Amino acid sequence: MDAVPHLRALTRAQGSLIRRLLRDKKVRSQEGAFVVEGVKSCLDLIPRHAGSICSLVLSPRYLHAETDVDRQVRSQLPVCQFVCPDTEFEKLTDLEMPQGILAVVRQPRWDEAQVFTQSRVLGIYADRLQDPANVGAIVRTAAALNLSGVWLSAECADPFSPKVVRATAGSILGLPVFRRQEIRIFSRYGCEMYSAVLPSADIVSIRKIQKIPSRLVIAVGNEGAGLAPDVVAASHVKFSIPIADGTESLNVAATVAISAFYFSGLSLDSAM
């Protein structure tokens, strides 16, 4: 078995930085880092994204209960690992029932132009989504369906906030995610936009769409207010997902899952 890296005592300054990374979007942006918490989440990062991990922080309670298998996984991480008392660890965490392990991770940097130069683009544009669970679920769904990327408007929940990171189940490091102040970037790169809206007489049902352009962005809107008027106006197609009578609407994350799965299975329109 590989030797377990030496554990250093976590300093007060390091603990303070972790707390600020968890609670302050500005600090996450300035440091280019975020925090991942929990045994499975942290240990899953090591074989897949070891190069993105800055440090690991552990509590004595976790170390006492750590399995040989988990210890072997942790031994493969070539970065500093720190330990702090259980009472201090509880002050670091964002979880009600912390598991005694967290990782400080570098935010990925994606080349947006490179994403747009792919021969086929299928992405998601999320407009003013404020629920972290929805943003995280959308990123996770997009990664699972092998989409090109997710674009978030400036008003969306921070993709590196603790609740979003947990909801992505690790996908935040594997899928290009961008913040966008405006939507003109899509037309600039020849991407058409299809907007998901509520059903009405003049809106096409998703089932009637049989072909899609090779470069497509699916737009979904705020949980209560829907899409901004300028996004709808810029859309080449406005579509709806049929739902049962008496049902007000679908959850936005469900809308993304259904739309992305449906469109990813369609043939491309060669005329576009």
ZABAVEX-656655 format. One line per 8 residues: number of its first residue (from 1); their letters; for each residue x, y, z of C-alpha. Coordinates in pm, whole numbers, padded with zeros to 5 digits, always signed. Last residue first. Example, Ala and Ser with C-alpha at 12.3 -4.5 7.8 and 13.67 -1.06 7.14 Angstrom:
! ZABAVEX-656655
2> sa> +01367 -00106 +00714 | +01230 -00450 +00780
! end
This chain:
! ZABAVEX-656655
272> masdlslg> -02920 +02497 -04210 | -03021 +02302 -04518 | -02864 +01985 -04381 | -03114 +01978 -04095 | -02951 +01756 -03837 | -03106 +01434 -03713 | -03272 +01430 -03373 | -03150 +01235 -03068
264> sfyfasia> -02974 +01527 -02901 | -03293 +01730 -02939 | -03503 +01494 -02727 | -03246 +01444 -02451 | -03173 +01816 -02432 | -03541 +01907 -02422 | -03641 +01650 -02160 | -03347 +01721 -01927
256> vtaavnls> -03369 +02098 -01972 | -03742 +02103 -01897 | -03682 +01884 -01591 | -03427 +02138 -01463 | -03679 +02416 -01522 | -03949 +02241 -01319 | -04245 +02178 -01546 | -04548 +02404 -01556
248> etgdaipi> -04898 +02476 -01418 | -05038 +02125 -01439 | -05419 +02138 -01467 | -05420 +01975 -01807 | -05123 +01742 -01847 | -04804 +01869 -02006 | -04687 +01916 -02363 | -04330 +02053 -02380
240> sfkvhsaa> -04318 +02394 -02543 | -04127 +02551 -02829 | -04017 +02896 -02943 | -03794 +02873 -03249 | -03542 +03118 -03397 | -03504 +03289 -03060 | -03380 +03648 -03040 | -03722 +03780 -02934
232> vvdpalga> -03746 +03518 -02659 | -03405 +03620 -02524 | -03495 +03990 -02543 | -03821 +03927 -02355 | -03642 +03763 -02057 | -03728 +03396 -02014 | -03957 +03270 -01739 | -04071 +03486 -01449
224> gengvaiv> -04104 +03222 -01178 | -03820 +02970 -01217 | -03622 +03201 -01444 | -03582 +03092 -01803 | -03463 +02820 -02036 | -03277 +02865 -02367 | -03165 +02569 -02578 | -02856 +02653 -02786
216> lrspikqi> -02814 +02498 -03129 | -02537 +02457 -03383 | -02599 +02164 -03616 | -02949 +02290 -03684 | -03241 +02074 -03570 | -03472 +01824 -03736 | -03804 +01668 -03634 | -03964 +01943 -03427
208> krisvida> -04332 +01853 -03401 | -04283 +01675 -03068 | -04141 +01993 -02914 | -04483 +02152 -02958 | -04478 +02477 -03152 | -04607 +02792 -02981 | -04888 +02999 -03136 | -05176 +02835 -02948
200> splvasym> -05002 +02831 -02611 | -04769 +02604 -02415 | -04523 +02771 -02175 | -04180 +02855 -02311 | -03859 +02671 -02399 | -03652 +02889 -02631 | -03462 +02760 -02933 | -03151 +02961 -03017
192> ecgyrsfi> -02951 +02927 -03336 | -02573 +02921 -03319 | -02371 +03085 -03597 | -02080 +03194 -03381 | -02186 +03559 -03370 | -02545 +03443 -03327 | -02449 +03280 -02997 | -02226 +03562 -02870
184> rieqrrfv> -02517 +03803 -02900 | -02661 +03659 -02580 | -02536 +03911 -02324 | -02368 +03914 -01981 | -02268 +03547 -02010 | -02111 +03328 -01741 | -01963 +03006 -01881 | -01972 +02638 -01793
176> plglisga> -01764 +02385 -01990 | -01834 +02036 -01853 | -01596 +01811 -01660 | -01516 +02009 -01347 | -01875 +02106 -01264 | -01983 +01746 -01321 | -01878 +01638 -00971 | -02227 +01560 -00841
168> tarvvkps> -02365 +01881 -00999 | -02604 +01927 -00705 | -02318 +01942 -00455 | -02138 +02212 -00656 | -02460 +02413 -00685 | -02517 +02404 -00309 | -02154 +02492 -00227 | -02133 +02790 -00467
160> fpdaceas> -01915 +02727 -00772 | -02192 +02762 -01032 | -02290 +03100 -00881 | -02669 +03127 -00899 | -02787 +03297 -01217 | -02808 +03677 -01249 | -02511 +03707 -01486 | -02671 +03471 -01735
152> lwvgslnl> -02544 +03114 -01736 | -02408 +02931 -02042 | -02386 +02552 -02026 | -02163 +02345 -02251 | -02119 +02118 -02550 | -02367 +01854 -02437 | -02255 +01504 -02345 | -02595 +01395 -02214
144> aaatrvia> -02453 +01330 -01866 | -02267 +01662 -01870 | -02581 +01854 -01963 | -02779 +01674 -01693 | -02521 +01753 -01422 | -02502 +02118 -01528 | -02883 +02141 -01527 | -02906 +01973 -01185
136> gvnapdql> -02656 +02220 -01040 | -02841 +02522 -01175 | -03172 +02384 -01049 | -03036 +02308 -00701 | -02876 +02653 -00683 | -03218 +02821 -00733 | -03161 +03163 -00888 | -03195 +03089 -01257
128> rdayiglv> -03167 +03428 -01431 | -03156 +03293 -01790 | -02998 +02953 -01848 | -02851 +02894 -02195 | -02799 +02526 -02267 | -02579 +02373 -02534 | -02572 +02167 -02850 | -02283 +02253 -03079
120> rsqtfvqa> -02172 +02043 -03376 | -01861 +02106 -03586 | -01681 +02238 -03277 | -01555 +02595 -03317 | -01796 +02722 -03050 | -01628 +02521 -02775 | -01289 +02654 -02881 | -01416 +03011 -02865
112> edwrpqrv> -01533 +02953 -02507 | -01194 +02829 -02390 | -01264 +02681 -02047 | -01096 +02758 -01717 | -01169 +02514 -01437 | -01200 +02651 -01083 | -00922 +02516 -00867 | -01031 +02288 -00583
104> valigqpm> -01012 +02309 -00204 | -01112 +01967 -00078 | -01323 +01864 +00219 | -01330 +01577 +00468 | -01490 +01535 +00811 | -01826 +01395 +00710 | -02016 +01713 +00795 | -02376 +01683 +00922
96> eldtlkef> -02533 +02027 +00875 | -02308 +02095 +00578 | -02141 +02426 +00490 | -01819 +02325 +00661 | -01542 +02527 +00816 | -01685 +02568 +01166 | -01745 +02192 +01191 | -01378 +02140 +01107
88> etdpcvfq> -01280 +02348 +01411 | -01478 +02127 +01648 | -01338 +01813 +01488 | -00980 +01935 +01534 | -00782 +02021 +01218 | -00592 +01810 +00969 | -00422 +01912 +00646 | -00322 +01742 +00324
80> cvplqsrv> -00077 +01909 +00088 | -00085 +01781 -00267 | +00026 +01462 -00448 | -00304 +01269 -00408 | -00242 +00895 -00445 | -00249 +00839 -00069 | -00613 +00948 -00065 | -00714 +00650 -00277
72> qrdvdtea> -00523 +00416 -00045 | -00687 +00571 +00259 | -01029 +00520 +00099 | -00955 +00151 +00045 | -00817 +00108 +00396 | -01135 +00258 +00538 | -01144 +00593 +00718 | -01329 +00587 +01054
64> hlyrpslv> -01049 +00728 +01271 | -00939 +00964 +00994 | -01291 +01106 +00963 | -01321 +01176 +01335 | -00969 +01324 +01339 | -01081 +01582 +01078 | -00950 +01617 +00726 | -00862 +01899 +00486
56> lscisgah> -00740 +01832 +00132 | -00545 +02076 -00082 | -00521 +02239 -00424 | -00716 +01977 -00621 | -00736 +02047 -00995 | -00454 +01810 -01090 | -00625 +01524 -00910 | -00927 +01554 -01140
48> rpildlcs> -01047 +01202 -01224 | -00864 +00967 -00986 | -00876 +01216 -00694 | -01213 +01379 -00757 | -01414 +01069 -00661 | -01248 +01081 -00318 | -01375 +01432 -00252 | -01735 +01378 -00362
40> kvgevvfa> -01761 +01038 -00197 | -01629 +01155 +00139 | -01802 +01491 +00164 | -01728 +01852 +00073 | -01597 +02030 -00240 | -01476 +02388 -00196 | -01408 +02654 -00458 | -01111 +02818 -00626
32> geqsrvkk> -01013 +03097 -00864 | -00897 +03298 -00563 | -01061 +03622 -00674 | -01372 +03448 -00806 | -01420 +03232 -00498 | -01359 +03539 -00281 | -01622 +03736 -00471 | -01875 +03452 -00441
24> drllrril> -01845 +03457 -00061 | -01969 +03185 +00173 | -01777 +02867 +00100 | -01460 +03038 -00018 | -01477 +03264 +00288 | -01488 +02966 +00523 | -01198 +02805 +00338 | -00994 +03128 +00363
16> sgqartla> -01051 +03149 +00738 | -00933 +02791 +00786 | -00615 +02865 +00593 | -00550 +03175 +00805 | -00606 +02980 +01127 | -00354 +02720 +01018 | -00441 +02360 +00934 | -00195 +02122 +01100
8> rlhpvadm> -00003 +01917 +00848 | -00074 +01557 +00753 | +00204 +01352 +00597 | +00095 +01175 +00280 | -00019 +00812 +00326 | +00241 +00565 +00205 | +00128 +00347 -00082 | +00000 +00000 +00000
! end
